[in-house]
Amino acid sequence: MKFYKLVSYIFHPILAPIIGTIIFFIILPRHTGRTIETTIIAAVFIATYALPLVILSILKQSKVIASYQLTQTHERKYPLFFYISMLYLMATLIKNNHTTLDLALFFYGSTISLFLAIILIYKNTKASLHMIGISGMLTFIIIFSYLYKINNLFIISGLFIISGLIASSRLHLKAHTKKEVYLGISIGIIGQVLIYILYNI
C-alpha cells in the first residue's frame, strides 16, 4: 500500500506540466538556448506548481477543501478553474515563439482536458486527474515525436509503464473506480489530439 501511495505522490497531476516541459526541452530537435529553457521551466514551475500549492493551502485553511488530494468531486471546481487559468496564461506567453509553440499547444491541450473534467464535475462525475495528467503528457510526446520524426521510444515506453503504475495505484488505493480511471485516460488523450487537430485545420 505504501508503494502505491508513493507512486501517487511522485506522479501527482500538479507535476505534469513541469515534467512535460522538461521532457520537451530534452527531446526538442531545435536549439533554444539555456537561458530561454531555464526561464520557461522556472515560469512553469511557479505558475503550475508553486502558486497552485499556495491556493490549495488557502482553500484548505478556509475549509473549502478537506484535503490536498481533492477526493470529493465538488472540491475540484475552484482549484481546476485556477489551474486552467495558469496553464492558459503559460501557453499564451510562449505561443508566439516558434521554438516553444508545441509546448504551448501542450498547455492548451491540457486546458481542454481539465475543462472537460470540470464539465463532468457538474454532472457529479469524477475523472482521475492523475490519469488526465499522465495520458495527456504521453499523447503529447507521441504526437510531437510523430510530427518531427523523432525516435523517442525509450521515453514513450517509460511513460506507458508509469501510466500503468499510476492507474494501478489509484485503483488499489480505492481513490478511483475503473470508470474514473478510463475517463481520465480518455480526457487526457482527447485534449492533446483535439488541440493539434484544431491548430492544423
C-alpha positions in Angstrom: 0.0 0.0 0.0 2.9 2.4 0.8 4.3 1.8 -2.7 1.0 2.9 -4.3 0.8 5.9 -2.1 4.4 6.8 -3.1 3.6 6.4 -6.8 0.5 8.7 -6.4 2.6 11.4 -4.7 5.6 11.2 -7.0 3.4 11.4 -10.1 0.8 13.9 -8.8 -1.0 15.6 -11.7 0.2 19.0 -10.5 3.6 17.9 -11.7 2.5 17.0 -15.2 3.2 20.5 -16.8 6.7 20.8 -15.3 7.7 17.2 -16.2 6.2 17.6 -19.7 8.2 20.9 -20.1 11.5 19.3 -19.1 10.9 16.3 -21.4 10.0 18.7 -24.2 13.4 20.5 -24.0 15.2 17.2 -23.7 13.7 15.9 -27.0 13.4 19.2 -28.8 15.3 18.9 -32.1 16.0 22.7 -32.3 18.4 24.7 -30.2 16.7 27.2 -27.8 19.5 28.4 -25.6 20.0 27.5 -21.9 18.7 30.9 -20.7 15.3 30.6 -22.5 14.9 27.0 -21.3 15.7 27.9 -17.7 13.4 30.9 -17.8 10.4 28.9 -19.2 11.0 26.0 -16.8 11.1 28.4 -13.9 7.9 30.2 -15.0 6.1 26.9 -15.5 7.2 25.7 -12.0 5.9 28.9 -10.4 2.6 29.1 -12.4 1.6 25.4 -12.3 3.2 24.2 -9.1 4.2 26.8 -6.6 1.1 29.1 -7.0 -1.4 26.3 -7.1 0.1 24.9 -3.9 -0.4 28.3 -2.2 -4.0 28.4 -3.5 -4.7 24.8 -2.2 -3.2 25.7 1.1 -5.5 28.7 1.4 -8.5 26.7 0.3 -7.7 24.0 2.9 -7.3 26.5 5.7 -10.6 28.1 4.7 -12.1 24.6 4.8 -13.2 24.9 1.1 -11.4 21.6 0.5 -10.8 18.8 3.1 -7.5 17.6 1.7 -4.9 18.3 -1.0 -6.0 15.1 -2.8 -9.4 16.6 -3.7 -11.1 13.4 -3.0 -14.6 14.9 -3.1 -16.0 15.8 -6.6 -17.3 19.2 -5.6 -13.9 20.2 -4.1 -12.3 20.2 -7.5 -14.1 23.1 -9.2 -12.2 26.1 -7.8 -8.7 24.5 -7.9 -9.3 23.3 -11.5 -10.5 26.8 -12.7 -7.4 28.4 -11.2 -5.1 25.7 -12.7 -6.7 26.1 -16.1 -6.1 29.9 -16.0 -2.4 29.2 -15.1 -2.0 26.8 -18.0 -3.7 29.1 -20.4 -1.5 32.0 -19.3 1.7 30.0 -19.8 0.5 28.9 -23.3 -0.3 32.4 -24.3 3.1 33.7 -23.1 5.1 31.2 -25.1 2.9 30.6 -28.2 4.5 33.3 -30.4 7.9 31.7 -30.0 8.4 29.3 -32.9 10.6 27.1 -30.8 8.1 26.7 -28.0 4.9 26.7 -30.0 4.5 22.9 -29.5 4.9 23.3 -25.8 2.2 26.0 -25.8 -0.1 23.5 -27.6 0.6 21.0 -24.8 -0.6 23.5 -22.3 -3.7 24.4 -24.4 -4.5 20.7 -24.8 -4.2 20.4 -21.0 -6.7 23.2 -20.5 -9.2 21.5 -22.8 -8.8 18.2 -20.8 -9.3 20.0 -17.5 -12.2 21.9 -18.8 -13.8 18.6 -19.8 -13.1 17.4 -16.2 -15.0 20.4 -14.8 -17.9 19.7 -17.1 -18.1 16.2 -15.6 -18.0 17.6 -12.1 -21.2 19.5 -12.8 -22.6 16.1 -13.8 -21.4 14.8 -10.5 -18.8 12.6 -12.2 -15.2 12.4 -11.2 -12.4 11.7 -13.6 -8.9 10.7 -12.4 -6.7 13.8 -12.6 -3.7 11.6 -12.2 -4.6 9.8 -15.4 -5.5 13.0 -17.2 -2.0 14.3 -16.4 0.0 11.3 -17.5 -2.1 10.3 -20.5 -2.0 13.9 -21.8 1.8 14.1 -21.4 2.2 10.7 -23.1 -0.1 11.7 -26.0 1.8 15.0 -26.4 5.1 13.2 -26.7 3.7 10.7 -29.2 2.3 13.4 -31.4 5.4 15.5 -31.1 7.6 12.5 -32.0 5.4 11.7 -35.0 5.4 15.2 -36.3 9.1 15.7 -36.1 10.0 12.0 -37.0 12.0 11.6 -33.8 12.5 8.2 -32.2 11.5 8.7 -28.6 10.6 5.1 -28.0 12.5 4.9 -24.7 10.7 7.9 -23.2 7.3 6.8 -24.6 7.8 3.2 -23.2 8.7 4.6 -19.8 5.6 6.8 -19.8 3.5 3.8 -20.7 4.9 1.9 -17.7 4.4 4.9 -15.4 0.8 5.2 -16.7 0.1 1.6 -15.7 1.7 2.1 -12.3 -0.4 5.2 -11.7 -3.6 3.6 -12.8 -2.9 0.6 -10.6 -2.1 2.8 -7.6 -5.4 4.8 -7.9 -7.4 1.6 -8.1 -5.5 -0.2 -5.2 -5.9 2.9 -3.0 -9.6 3.0 -4.0 -9.2 6.6 -4.9 -11.0 5.9 -8.2 -13.2 3.4 -9.8 -12.2 1.8 -13.2 -14.7 4.1 -14.9 -13.0 7.2 -13.4 -9.6 5.9 -14.4 -10.7 5.2 -18.0 -12.4 8.6 -18.1 -9.1 10.3 -17.0 -7.2 8.5 -19.7 -9.7 9.4 -22.4 -9.9 13.0 -21.4 -6.1 13.4 -21.3 -5.8 12.0 -24.8 -8.8 13.9 -26.2 -7.4 17.3 -25.1 -4.0 16.8 -26.8 -5.4 15.3 -30.0 -8.1 17.9 -30.3 -5.7 20.9 -30.0 -3.4 19.6 -32.7 -6.4 19.0 -35.0 -7.8 22.5 -34.4 -4.3 24.0 -34.9 -3.8 22.3 -38.2 -7.2 22.9 -39.7 
